[in-house]
Amino acid sequence: MTLSATADVVVVGAGPAGATAATLLARAGRSVVVIDKAVFPRDKCCGDGLTTLALRELEHLGLRPSMVPSWKSVDAAWLRSPSGREVCLPLPSDGIFAATTPRRELDAALVDLAIDAGAAVHQGNALEAIRPGSESVEVDVDGAGTLTARYVIAADGMWSATRKALKVGEPGYLGEWHAFRQYARNVTGPAAERLIVWFEPDLLPGYMWSFPLPAGRANVGFGVQRDGRRRVRDMKQEWSNLLQRRHVVEALGAGFELEDRHTAWPIPAGIDRATLTNGRVFFVGDAAMATDTMTGEGIGQAVLTARLAAEAIIAGGALDADGVAERYRSTVRHHLLADHKMSALLSKVLSHELGARGAIRVLASSGWTRRNFARWMFEDEPRAIAITPSRWHRHPFRQPGPYQPQSSVS
Ligand SMILES: Cc1cc2nc3c(=O)[nH]c(=O)nc-3n(C[C@H](O)[C@H](O)[C@H](O)COP(=O)(O)OP(=O)(O)OC[C@H]3O[C@@H](n4cnc5c(N)ncnc54)[C@H](O)[C@@H]3O)c2cc1C
């Protein structure tokens, strides 16, 4: 196939970030061409967990739970402290505050939204080269032609080929986290229904998780921060060790079976130093190192940064590239910078066993702390809301959740 087109915007990558940007821009009447080197539905190494932030953004985008066959809403989070103490954090019932959905299905549903909005999505087409200009940008698509656009949104993930081609990445960058995931079936223990986070003493400030999926399946994995000491190549060994721990086996049920193969992938969490714009090229999602540095969750941040980039382009128009870029950078700063710093601080607390035990003791101390911590953990309010008055509103931790019952029926 030969691609040769002029568009208002070319989006590189059709994961949650790229599909969001494409949908919003196409709905606003911009001509949008999306390229992704993969063919959807495709897997993405991920925990498949949707935070409240992600859910609010996805609802705003128009994604309905019924569009994702294996969607599972979650009503509580179970934490296990390094001391073995278990705490249940209930989530409110007026909406969906946490959910899981296999990325294979979620990302395909988001690509469908972009296509329905009018974006031209070319799958199996990778960015090969990029030539920025003052009026437009050219993108060479692996032997398939050249696209020309006013703006390019680089949503091509952790290893962003766009970042590399423009030489704006950090040489040798490997991400702040490395995480490991495998699906399990025949899960008959509490993990069939419970979202569980295990703070294992030897993983801190990392953690192990089991996120429930329908039909006795679960997404199980663990993530470790790259602190310069932990050798990531030991993860396979660590994985079989973790899976033998008694509390893990009890949660999954003795007969659980691992599906297929494990996958591992880095997680970029450096929004405070990421290159967000380069002329008419805007980086979003993992390509902007936007994941939460305390939890490694990045779907909500991917959708949020993509929305901010799309809104900046829609508001600023085709000609004022500098103004559009500044608008994007400043809204990202407003929405994410203070939270990133707060997450980095809290990560330090969680890096020691005593800190993690103390934090879980405090949050378990009353019904109020349990309820509100759960909402805070799932990013219902920005991490640093307490110290950013510009983002205060009248109902902190009291606003109804996304997907209110009356609106969630397809
Ligand atoms: C093990 C693990 C567990 C995680 N768990 C969670 C979780 O539970 N919840 C959560 O919120 N986050 C989680 N994350 C983080 C989350 O997966 C990412 O933050 C999220 O996928 C970022 O979305 P994105 O659209 O920016 O990038 P991606 O989802 O990576 O999409 C990038 C797209 O770009 C395409 N692409 C790449 N190169 C090119 C190219 N040259 N040309 C064209 N296309 C290209 C890819 O094919 C891909 O489709 C986890 C990450 C890992 C590794």
The ligand as an SDF file (V2000), in Angstrom:
LIG
                    3D

 53 58  0  0  0  0  0  0  0  0999 V2000
    3.6690   -4.5490   32.9570 C   0  0  0  0  0  0  0  0  0  0  0  0
    2.9740   -3.2190   32.9070 C   0  0  0  0  0  0  0  0  0  0  0  0
    1.8100   -3.0260   33.6490 C   0  0  0  0  0  0  0  0  0  0  0  0
    1.1270   -1.8150   33.5610 C   0  0  0  0  0  0  0  0  0  0  0  0
   -0.0520   -1.7200   34.2330 N   0  0  0  0  0  0  0  0  0  0  0  0
   -0.8100   -0.6180   34.0750 C   0  0  0  0  0  0  0  0  0  0  0  0
   -2.1070   -0.5620   34.6660 C   0  0  0  0  0  0  0  0  0  0  0  0
   -2.5980   -1.5230   35.2730 O   0  0  0  0  0  0  0  0  0  0  0  0
   -2.8080    0.5920   34.5270 N   0  0  0  0  0  0  0  0  0  0  0  0
   -2.3240    1.6610   33.8350 C   0  0  0  0  0  0  0  0  0  0  0  0
   -2.9920    2.6910   33.7590 O   0  0  0  0  0  0  0  0  0  0  0  0
   -1.0950    1.6070   33.2340 N   0  0  0  0  0  0  0  0  0  0  0  0
   -0.3410    0.4920   33.3170 C   0  0  0  0  0  0  0  0  0  0  0  0
    0.8760    0.4250   32.6820 N   0  0  0  0  0  0  0  0  0  0  0  0
    1.3210    1.5650   31.8500 C   0  0  0  0  0  0  0  0  0  0  0  0
    0.5390    1.6010   30.5190 C   0  0  0  0  0  0  0  0  0  0  0  0
    0.6260    0.3450   29.8900 O   0  0  0  0  0  0  0  0  0  0  0  0
    1.0900    2.7030   29.5900 C   0  0  0  0  0  0  0  0  0  0  0  0
    1.2990    3.8780   30.3360 O   0  0  0  0  0  0  0  0  0  0  0  0
    0.1270    2.9900   28.4300 C   0  0  0  0  0  0  0  0  0  0  0  0
    0.0400    1.8830   27.5730 O   0  0  0  0  0  0  0  0  0  0  0  0
    0.6000    4.2080   27.6240 C   0  0  0  0  0  0  0  0  0  0  0  0
   -0.2350    4.3790   26.5020 O   0  0  0  0  0  0  0  0  0  0  0  0
    0.3320    5.0480   25.1570 P   0  0  0  0  0  0  0  0  0  0  0  0
   -0.8130    5.1610   24.2220 O   0  0  0  0  0  0  0  0  0  0  0  0
    1.1250    6.2380   25.4830 O   0  0  0  0  0  0  0  0  0  0  0  0
    1.4050    3.9920   24.5960 O   0  0  0  0  0  0  0  0  0  0  0  0
    1.2100    2.4900   24.1100 P   0  0  0  0  0  0  0  0  0  0  0  0
    0.0310    1.8830   24.7320 O   0  0  0  0  0  0  0  0  0  0  0  0
    2.5340    1.8440   24.3030 O   0  0  0  0  0  0  0  0  0  0  0  0
    0.9270    2.6220   22.5590 O   0  0  0  0  0  0  0  0  0  0  0  0
    1.9510    3.0220   21.6720 C   0  0  0  0  0  0  0  0  0  0  0  0
    1.5600    2.5930   20.2620 C   0  0  0  0  0  0  0  0  0  0  0  0
    2.5540    3.0920   19.3670 O   0  0  0  0  0  0  0  0  0  0  0  0
    2.8060    2.1150   18.3770 C   0  0  0  0  0  0  0  0  0  0  0  0
    4.1460    2.3600   17.8220 N   0  0  0  0  0  0  0  0  0  0  0  0
    5.3340    2.1640   18.4050 C   0  0  0  0  0  0  0  0  0  0  0  0
    6.3450    2.4970   17.5540 N   0  0  0  0  0  0  0  0  0  0  0  0
    5.7460    2.9110   16.4090 C   0  0  0  0  0  0  0  0  0  0  0  0
    6.2350    3.3810   15.1680 C   0  0  0  0  0  0  0  0  0  0  0  0
    7.5610    3.4640   14.8830 N   0  0  0  0  0  0  0  0  0  0  0  0
    5.3530    3.7240   14.1990 N   0  0  0  0  0  0  0  0  0  0  0  0
    4.0100    3.6080   14.4260 C   0  0  0  0  0  0  0  0  0  0  0  0
    3.5020    3.1660   15.5910 N   0  0  0  0  0  0  0  0  0  0  0  0
    4.3440    2.8300   16.5620 C   0  0  0  0  0  0  0  0  0  0  0  0
    2.6880    0.7950   19.1300 C   0  0  0  0  0  0  0  0  0  0  0  0
    2.4280   -0.2930   18.2480 O   0  0  0  0  0  0  0  0  0  0  0  0
    1.5230    1.0740   20.0890 C   0  0  0  0  0  0  0  0  0  0  0  0
    0.2910    0.6590   19.5580 O   0  0  0  0  0  0  0  0  0  0  0  0
    1.6080   -0.7490   32.7550 C   0  0  0  0  0  0  0  0  0  0  0  0
    2.7840   -0.9350   32.0280 C   0  0  0  0  0  0  0  0  0  0  0  0
    3.4710   -2.1410   32.1020 C   0  0  0  0  0  0  0  0  0  0  0  0
    4.7190   -2.3230   31.2890 C   0  0  0  0  0  0  0  0  0  0  0  0
  1  2  1  0
  2  3  1  0
  2 52  2  0
  3  4  2  0
  4  5  1  0
  4 50  1  0
  5  6  2  0
  6  7  1  0
  6 13  1  0
  7  8  2  0
  7  9  1  0
  9 10  1  0
 10 11  2  0
 10 12  1  0
 12 13  2  0
 13 14  1  0
 14 15  1  0
 14 50  1  0
 15 16  1  0
 16 17  1  0
 16 18  1  0
 18 19  1  0
 18 20  1  0
 20 21  1  0
 20 22  1  0
 22 23  1  0
 23 24  1  0
 24 25  2  0
 24 26  1  0
 24 27  1  0
 27 28  1  0
 28 29  2  0
 28 30  1  0
 28 31  1  0
 31 32  1  0
 32 33  1  0
 33 34  1  0
 33 48  1  0
 34 35  1  0
 35 36  1  0
 35 46  1  0
 36 37  1  0
 36 45  1  0
 37 38  2  0
 38 39  1  0
 39 40  1  0
 39 45  2  0
 40 41  1  0
 40 42  2  0
 42 43  1  0
 43 44  2  0
 44 45  1  0
 46 47  1  0
 46 48  1  0
 48 49  1  0
 50 51  2  0
 51 52  1  0
 52 53  1  0
M  END
$$$$
